Amino acid sequence: MNIAAINNSIKPQKDLLLNHSLYEKVKTIEDLNSFLESHVYAVWDFMSLLKALQSKLTCTTTPWIATENPETRYLINEIVLAEETDLSIDGRRQSHFEMYVEAMEACGADTTGIHHFLSELNSLQNIYVAIKKSNLHSNIKAFLDFTFRVIDEGKTHEIAAAFTFGREDLIPSMFTVILRNFQANFPKADLSKLIYYFERHIELDADEHGPMAMQMITELCGTDAQKWAEVEAVSIQALEIRIGLWDAIEEQILLKTEMA
């Protein structure tokens, strides 16, 4: 098996995501804010997948000892550099999560939910308890739980699979669809920070991080058929759990519309 075979295997799930009815439901600023207030959890937990891979593929403790593969070491460090310390629209260093939260605030979206969740997590010091105690939609809880189960229980190539095929490889196409929708529906709204965030993701993931993540998978699996099979299984799971996230966001948008 190889990258092409994985892409072929996960095509049904990717097609469902890219053609999801959620996109056409984002018609007003209120709809947009509902989207952002739920999607922010996926922006946040992505950073943990990223750091889990850095921990697995590089030496992040002392005394320093070189890890086995300098190629994967390079690839993950390059991705971390941009994701954790990119340039914001006004030239400040920020993680993409911090960039996203600022964009939410600029749009008028409510950030108290994500801040409360992170405060609870800091207090509880247990991600699974924090997820369970939260008031999040069950599909969002399942999404977060899946991420951290993969991080805690998965092999390195399985974490890379969730990161690559569930996130990095998907984001350019998916975010392009969302961005076009925003621009069509809100031509007069000041969405500069949000549009910058999406465009930055499209630029980085399509041109750099996507290909790097694919190369990382190839390096990790080599000619091991079992590893490729495990990558395929986790990739499908990651996409199916994201479809559930999209279902939840659509449901919440429709619920708010009915209550308005």
C-alpha positions in Angstrom: 0.0 0.0 0.0 1.0 3.6 -0.5 -0.2 7.2 -0.3 -2.2 6.8 -3.5 -4.0 3.7 -2.2 -4.9 5.5 1.1 -6.3 8.5 -0.8 -8.4 6.1 -2.9 -9.6 4.2 0.2 -10.7 7.4 2.0 -12.3 9.1 -1.0 -15.9 8.3 0.0 -15.4 10.0 3.4 -13.6 13.0 1.9 -16.3 13.4 -0.7 -18.9 13.4 2.1 -17.0 16.1 4.0 -16.4 18.3 0.9 -20.0 18.1 -0.1 -21.5 18.3 3.3 -24.8 20.3 3.6 -23.2 22.4 6.5 -21.5 24.8 4.1 -24.8 26.0 2.6 -26.3 26.6 6.0 -23.7 29.3 6.9 -25.8 32.2 5.5 -25.6 34.9 8.2 -23.0 36.3 10.7 -24.9 34.4 13.4 -24.5 31.2 11.4 -20.9 31.9 11.0 -20.4 32.5 14.7 -22.1 29.2 15.5 -19.7 27.5 13.1 -16.7 29.2 14.7 -17.8 28.5 18.3 -17.8 24.8 17.6 -15.0 24.4 15.1 -12.6 26.1 17.4 -12.3 22.8 19.4 -10.9 21.1 16.2 -8.4 24.0 15.8 -7.3 23.6 19.4 -7.0 19.8 19.5 -5.0 19.8 16.2 -2.2 21.4 18.2 -2.1 18.4 20.5 -1.8 16.0 17.6 1.0 18.2 16.3 2.9 18.3 19.6 2.4 14.5 20.1 4.1 13.9 16.8 6.9 16.3 17.7 7.4 14.4 21.0 7.5 11.0 19.1 9.7 12.1 16.3 12.2 14.4 18.0 13.9 14.6 21.3 12.1 17.0 23.6 13.7 16.0 26.9 17.2 16.2 28.4 19.7 14.9 28.0 19.2 15.2 24.2 19.6 12.1 22.2 19.1 12.1 18.4 16.0 10.3 17.2 16.4 7.6 14.6 15.1 9.4 11.5 16.4 12.9 10.8 14.0 13.3 7.8 10.8 12.9 10.0 12.5 15.0 12.6 12.9 17.8 10.1 9.4 17.5 8.7 7.6 17.7 12.0 9.8 20.6 13.3 9.1 22.6 10.1 5.3 22.1 10.5 5.5 23.0 14.3 7.4 26.2 13.5 4.6 27.6 11.4 1.6 26.2 13.3 2.9 27.3 16.7 4.6 30.6 15.8 3.2 31.9 12.5 2.9 35.6 11.6 -0.5 37.1 12.3 -2.2 39.6 9.9 -0.5 42.4 11.8 3.0 40.8 12.0 2.9 39.3 15.5 4.0 35.7 16.3 1.0 33.5 17.1 -0.1 29.9 17.0 -2.9 29.2 14.6 -5.2 28.5 17.5 -4.5 32.0 19.0 -5.0 33.5 15.5 -8.3 31.7 15.2 -9.6 32.9 18.6 -8.7 36.5 17.7 -10.5 36.1 14.4 -13.5 34.9 16.3 -13.5 37.9 18.6 -13.2 40.2 15.6 -16.3 38.6 14.1 -18.3 38.9 17.3 -18.3 35.1 18.0 -18.5 34.0 21.7 -15.1 32.7 22.9 -16.2 32.1 26.5 -16.9 28.4 25.7 -13.4 27.5 24.6 -11.8 29.6 27.3 -14.0 28.0 30.0 -13.1 24.5 28.6 -9.4 25.2 28.7 -9.7 26.7 32.2 -11.5 23.5 33.4 -8.8 21.4 31.7 -6.1 23.3 33.5 -7.9 22.8 36.8 -8.8 19.1 36.3 -5.5 18.1 34.6 -7.4 15.3 32.8 -8.5 15.8 29.2 -11.1 12.9 29.3 -12.7 14.2 32.5 -12.8 17.8 31.0 -14.5 16.4 27.9 -17.0 14.4 29.9 -17.9 17.3 32.2 -18.3 19.8 29.4 -21.6 20.9 27.9 -20.4 20.3 24.4 -22.5 18.5 21.8 -22.0 14.7 22.0 -20.4 14.7 18.6 -17.9 17.3 19.6 -17.1 15.3 22.7 -16.6 12.2 20.5 -14.3 14.2 18.2 -12.1 15.4 21.0 -12.1 12.0 22.7 -11.0 10.3 19.5 -8.1 12.7 19.1 -6.7 12.1 22.5 -7.3 8.4 22.4 -5.2 8.3 19.2 -2.5 10.4 20.9 -2.5 8.3 24.1 -3.0 4.8 22.6 -1.9 5.1 19.0 1.4 4.2 17.4 3.4 7.0 15.8 2.2 6.3 12.3 -1.4 6.1 13.5 -1.1 9.6 15.1 0.5 10.8 11.9 -2.5 9.3 10.0 -5.0 11.2 12.1 -2.9 14.3 11.6 -2.3 13.9 7.9 -5.4 12.4 6.4 -7.9 13.7 9.0 -6.5 17.2 9.1 -3.6 18.5 7.0 -4.4 16.8 3.8 -8.1 17.7 4.1 -7.8 21.3 5.2 -6.9 23.1 1.9 -9.9 21.9 -0.1 -12.3 22.1 2.9 -11.3 25.6 3.9 -11.5 26.8 0.3 -15.1 25.8 0.2 -15.8 27.5 3.5 -13.9 30.7 2.5 -15.8 31.0 -0.8 -19.1 30.7 1.2 -18.0 33.4 3.6 -17.0 35.8 0.9 -20.3 35.2 -1.0 -22.5 35.7 2.0 -20.8 38.5 3.9 -19.3 40.9 1.3 -19.6 43.9 3.7 -18.6 42.3 6.9 -15.1 42.8 8.3 -13.8 39.3 8.3 -10.2 40.3 7.5 -8.6 38.2 10.4 -10.7 35.2 9.6 -10.1 35.3 5.9 -6.3 35.8 6.6 -6.4 32.7 8.9 -8.2 30.5 6.2 -6.0 31.8 3.4 -2.8 31.2 5.5 -4.0 27.6 6.1 -4.7 27.0 2.4 -1.3 28.4 1.5 0.7 26.5 4.1 -1.2 23.2 3.9 -1.5 22.9 0.1 2.1 24.1 -0.7 4.1 22.9 2.3 2.5 21.1 5.2 0.3 18.7 3.2 3.2 17.3 1.1 5.4 17.2 4.2 2.8 15.3 6.1 2.5 12.8 3.2 6.2 12.3 3.2 6.2 11.8 6.9 3.7 9.0 6.5 5.8 7.4 3.8 8.9 7.5 6.0 7.1 6.0 9.0 5.4 3.2 7.1 8.1 2.3 4.5 7.2 -1.2 3.1 5.4 -2.4 6.2 2.0 -3.6 5.1 0.6 -3.7 8.6 1.5 -0.1 9.3 -0.2 1.0 6.0 -3.3 -0.9 7.0 -3.3 0.8 10.4 -2.9 4.2 8.7 -5.8 3.4 6.5 -8.1 2.4 9.4 -7.2 5.5 11.5 -7.6 7.8 8.5 -11.1 6.5 7.8 -12.0 6.8 11.5 -10.7 10.4 11.6 -12.7 11.4 8.6 -15.9 9.8 9.9 -15.5 11.5 13.3 -15.1 14.8 11.5 -18.3 14.2 9.5 -19.9 13.8 12.9 -18.5 17.2 14.0 -19.9 18.8 10.8 -23.3 17.2 11.6 -23.2 18.7 15.1 -22.3 22.1 13.9 -25.1 22.0 11.2 -27.6 20.9 13.9 -26.6 23.7 16.2 -27.0 26.3 13.4 -30.4 25.0 12.5 -31.5 25.0 16.1 -30.4 28.6 16.6 -32.2 29.6 13.4 -35.4 28.0 14.6 -35.2 29.7 18.0 -34.6 33.1 16.4 
